[in-house]
Amino acid sequence: MANTDIKWFSFDNTNAPQLTNTWGCLIDVLDACLVTGFGSQLVSNITILDGVGTATFGSNHNFKQFQVIEFSGSTIPELNKEFKILGITSNKIEFVVNLPDQTVTGTISAKLASLGWTKEFTGTQKAVYQAKDKIANPYFLRVDNSRDPVYTTTYAKFAKVGVLESCSGIDDIGGNQFPFDNSNPSKNWVGTGSGSSAIAGWFKWQYAVHESAATSSAWYESEGTTDGLRRWVIIGTKDSLYIINSATVNSILEIPYSFGVIQHNGLPKPYLIATNRYASATSTVLCATPLGDPDRIEVASLYNYAGVKINTLFSKLITGFGSVKSGVATNLIKPDPVDGLILSPFYLLDPDNFILDKLPLVKCCTNNATTIANYTIFTEPNRSYIGCRFRTAAGGVLGLLLFTIYDEAG
C-alpha cells in the first residue's frame, strides 16, 4: 500500500475552511487539517481489481492527486483506513488496497484524513497543538488568532505563534519557549500601546493584509484589508508542517510558514518560521520569511536550553547552492535539459553557522521557475512535489518552493 505519512490540504477542497478578513479563521483551518480532517462525502461504490481500488462519487469530489483520504462506514474493516490517492478523475479516485477483486456498496463516506495531531488546549480563537508523534516532536505550538485588545479591528489579520517546551493550559506561557526576550517576557503574546502606535505580537502568521502588498515587497498593518477569501495549502507529517497562504485576495502574495523538528545528534530540534516583526502597526512589514529569502536570520529555535529561560538565538537557512532564492528569475543555474528543475534541500544552521540538519519535505528550486503555475504537481519515480509560489522581500520578486507530497519510502 502507498505510504500515507505525508498529507496535504488545499483551500479549494470540498468544505475546506477558508481564510477570510476575520479573526479566528486560521484556527478553523488548522483544526481541520491537523486534528479532524474535513470534506466528508458519500461514495457511490468501490470496485477493487488487481489490488487497485476505485471509489466512484456521484459528483465532482474535489480531492486532489496524492492527498490522503479516509473511508468510514464500510462493512469491510480493511477499507475503513487511510489511502493515498494515486489516480484521479473528476468523480473517481484510485488507491492501492490489499483486498480481493469485488465491488463494495453501502453507506461509505470519504474525507481528507487529518495529520493526526492533537488540540491539547483551546480558548476563544486560540489553540495549543501537539504533533502526532510526541517522541519525534514533544513540543507545543501555540496559536493566538484573537484580536489583541490594543489592536484596531480593521488592521491586518494574523495569528501570534510560538513554541512551548511545556504547557498546562491555553494561557500557560510561563515555561521555556521561543521566540523569547528575557527583558520583555510577554513580548510575543501581549500587545502594548494603542491605535497606530499599537504593537501586537512578535512572531506572526499573517493572512489578511492590504492588497497593495501583492505588487511590492512590504505593507503596513494599519493600511487595512479587503474582504474575500485567501488561498492556502498545508503540507505536513506526524511531526512537522508547512502552511503557504496568500495574504491578499486578488494577486499572489503567498507567504511560507512552518513549525517542525529536525533530528540532530539523536535529539529533536524544534524550529519556527514566521513573519518576524515587533513594531507598531504603521511600520513596514516585509513579506518574506527565511524560506523565501534564505539569508534572513529569523528562524526561531530552542537552542542550548538547560532548564532556564534564555533569549532566542535566531538561525538561518542555506541551500546546497548558498543563499539562492528558490525559483526566482535572477537564478543563473540552468535546468537540466532531461531531468528539468534542479532541487536542493534547505539546511538549518545554528547561531554559530554549524549545519544541524535539512528541513523536512521542502526543496529549493535553484533555477528560474517563474513561468510555472502555482500548485503545479511534479512527479518523478517514487516521489512527487507540489510547487507553491511566494514573494521575496527584494522588490516583491516571485519564486517557487517545492514540497514533497508523495514519497514511496515515507
N, C-alpha and C positions, 0 to 999 in steps of 0.2 A: 504493500500500500504506500501511496505517496506521503512523504513527510508533511505533517501539519504544524510543525513548531513555529513557522513564520506565518503571521497573519497580517492582512492589510484591509483597510476600510476606506470608503470614499463618500464624499458629500452627496453624490448622486445615486447611491444605492437606495432601494425602496425603503421608505420610512426612516431614512437617516436623519438624526437630529441635525439642526442647522446652526451655523454661526451667524448671528444677526447683530444688529446695533443695540444689544441689550446686555445687561449684567447677568451672569449666571449661566449663559448658554454654553460656555466652554465646559462646565461641569457636566451638562447633559451629554455632550459629545464624548467626553472621557468615560462617563458611566457606561454608555452604550458599547464602546469599543473595548474597554478594559475589563468590565465586570459582567454585563448582562447579555451582550450580543443584541442584534436587532434585525428587523426586516422579515419577520416570520410570515410565511405564505404557504398555502396548501399546494401539495404535489398531486398531479392527476394520477400518475403511476410511475413506477420504477421498473425498467427492464434490465436484466443482467445477462450478458452474453460474453463468454470467454474472459471472465474476470473484470469486465468493464460495465459499470452501472450507468444507465442513462435515466435521469429524472426529467419528466415532462411536466410543464406547468401550463395552466390554462391561458396565460397571457405573458407578456414580457416580464421576466423575473428581475432584471436589473442587477443580477450578480455579475461578477467580472472574472476573467481568467486568473487562476492562481489564488483566488480568495478561498477561504476555508468555510464550508457550510456544515451545519449540524442538523441531522434529521431527528425527529421525535415522532412518536405515535405509531411506529411500525410494530407489528407483531413479531418481527424477526429482530432479536436483540442486536445482531451484528450490523444492522442498518442504523440503529439509534446511536450513532457515533459521529465523529468529525471526519470530513473528507476534503481533500484539496481538489478544486475544480481544475481539470486538465483540458477538457474540451468544452466548447460553449457555442450555442446559438441563442437567438432572442428568447426562445421558450424552452430550451433544453440545456442541461449541464451533464458532463461526463466525468466519471471518477473511477478510481481503481478500488475493487472490493473483492474480498476472498469469500465468494459465495457461488453456489451452482447456478446454472442458467435457469432463469424463471422470470415471471412478471409479478410484481408486488403491487397490490392496490390497498385501499383502506384510507383512513384519515391520517395522512402523513404530512407533517409540516417540515419546512426547511428554513433556517435562518443563518445569518452570519454568526459564526462562533466567536465568542469573546476571547481576549487574551488570557482569561482565567485569573486576572488579578483580583484583589480584594479591596473593598472600600472600608477601611478599618474604622474611620470616624467621619461623621458628617455634620454639617451645620448649614445655616442659611447661605446658599451659594458658595459653600466651602466644602472641601473634602480632603481626606488624607488617604492615599492609596499605597498599597504594597504589592510587590511583584508576586507572581505565581510561585516562582522558585525562590523561597526565602533563604536558602543556603547560598545560592549564587548572588542574590541581591537582598540583603536583610534590611535595607534602609527604607525610609518612608518619604514619599513625595507629597508635600503639602501644596494644595492649590487653593488660593483665596480669590474667587472670582466675584466677590461682592464689591460694591462701591464704597471706597473709603469715605468716612464722614467729612473729611476735609476737601473732597474732590467734587467738582461740578458735574451734574448729571450728563450734560451734553458733550463732555470731553471724550477723548478716545477711550475705547474699552480694552481691557486687558485682564489677565489674572496674575497676581503675585505668586511666584513659585519658589520653593526652597526644598532642600533635602535635610531630613532629620535623622539622627542616629538612633533616637528613641522617641516614643510618643505614647501618651496615655489618654489623650483626648483631643478634640478638634482644635482647641486653643492652647494646647501644651506646646509652647515654643521655648521651653527653658533649658533644653539639653543641647548637646553638640549638634551643630547644623552648619550648612553653607547655603548661600553666602552669609558671612557673619563679620561684624565690625565690633570689636570689644569696646570701642569708645561710644558706640551707639547700638546697643544690643537689639533694639526693636526696629532697626533701620529698614529691614526687608518687609516688615509687616504693618507698621503703624505710621500713618501719614502725619505730616506737620504742615503748619501754615494754613492758608485759605485762598480761595479764588485762583487768580493767575499765579500766585506765589506758592500754591499748594505743591507739596512733594508727597507723592503716594506710591510707595513701593520702590524696589531696587532692581531685582531680577524679575522680568515680566515676560509672559507670553501674550503678545499684542495680537488682536484680531479685528479691530474696527478703528480705522484712522481716517484722516481726511483724504479724499480722492486724489488730490494733487500729489500725494506721496508716490503714486504709481508711475509718475514720469520724472521723478527726481530721486535723490538719494536719502531724503530725510523728511520729517514732518514735525509739527508741534502738536502736543496732545490737546492744547487749548483750542485748536482750529475747528474742532467738532468733527462730525462723521456724517455719513449718508446711510439712510435706511436701506436694507436689502440683504441678500444672502451672500456669504463669503464661501469660497471653495476651501476644502480641506482634505487631506489624506493622512491617515495614521498607519504606520508600519511598525510591527513590534514582535517580540518573542516573550518567553516566560520571564525575562529579567530586564529587558531594555525596550525603549520605544522612541519613535520619532513622530512629530506632528509637523507637517508642512502646510501652512494655512495662508490664504490670502487675507490681507488686512483691508482691502478695498473691494468694491463691488464690480466695477466696470473694466478694470485693467489688471495686468499681472503685478501683484506685489506679494508674491509668496515668500514667507519667511520660515526658514527651517529651525526647529527647536528639538531638544532631545533630553531625556533622562535615562540613564542606564549605568551599567557597570562594565569595566574591563577586569581581567584577571591578571595580577602581577605578583610574581613570587608566591603563587598559590593562594593569594588573598584577593577578595573583591575590592576594587577601587571604584567608588561611585563618581559620576560626573553629572553636571547640569549645564545645558546650553540654552541661553535665553537672551532677551534684549537687556543688556547691562546698562541701566540708566537710573541714576539717583540725582534728579534735578527737578526744577519747577516745571509746571505744565506749559510754560511759554518757552522752554528751552528746546534746542534741536534734538531730535531723536534720529539716530542713524538706523536705517532699516536692516542692516546686515547683522549676522551672527558669525561666529568662527567657522561654521560650516560653509558660509558663502565667501568669507574673507579669512582664510586660514592664518594670516599673520596677526589677527586680532587676539590679544592676550586676555581673553574673557571667559575661558572655560572654568567654572567653579568646581571645586572638589574638596572632599575631606582629605587632608594631606598631613601625615605625621601627627595625627591626633593621639593623645596619650591620656584620655580621660579628662582633659581640661579644654575649655573653650579657647580657641585661638582665632586670630584674624584669618580670613580666607586668603590663601595664596593662589592667584589665578594662573592658569596654564593656557597653552595654545595647541593648535593642531598643525601638523605639517603632512604633506604627502610624500610619496617617493620621488616627487619632482620639486621638492621645496614647498614654497607657499603659493603655488599656482592656483588660480581661482578656477573652479570646476566649470568647464564648458563655455567659457566666455570667448568673445570674438578675438581678444588680444592674445590668446594662446597660440604659440607658433608651432607647436608639435602637430604634425600631420597625422590623420587617422590612417590606420593600416589599410592598404588597398584591398585586402582579402578579409581580414578579421574586423575591420571597421574601427569603432571607438576604442581608445586606449584608456584603460582604467587603472587607478591606483588606490590603495587603502588610504584612509586618514589615520595618522598616528597621534596619540595623545602624549604630549610631553609634560613632564613635571616642571615645577617652577625653576629648576636648575637646568632645564633643557635635556634631561635624560628621557629617552623614549620608554614609556610604560607598556603600551600595547596598542594595537589598532582598534578603532571603533567597530562595533558590530554592524553588519548589514549595509553600511553606506560606502559608496565609492566616488572618488573624484574623477571626472572626465577631463583628461589632460589636453584634449584638442578642442577646437571650436565646434560647439554643438548648438549654436543659436538658431539654426533652421529647424531643429527638432521640436515637434509639437509637445506641449505639456501632457503628461500622463501616457506617453508612448511606452509600450512594453517591448523589451528586447529579450530575445531568447537565444541561448547558446546551449550546448549539450549539458544536461543535468542542472541547469541554473537559468533563472530569468530575473530581469530587473524592471523596475518602473522608473522612468525619467521624470523628475519633478523640477520645474523651473523655479528660479528665485532671483532676487535683485541683490547686487552688491552695494556697498556704501560708496563706491567710486563712480559717481555720476549716474547711479541707478542702472548700471550695466546688467543685462540679463545673463544668467548662467544656467547650468543643468547639473543636478545631482542625480546619481543612480542608486537606487535602493534594491537590495535583494528581496524578492517576493516569493521565489521558489528555489529551493536548494535540495536536491535529492539526498544529499548527505546529512541535512539537518539545518 
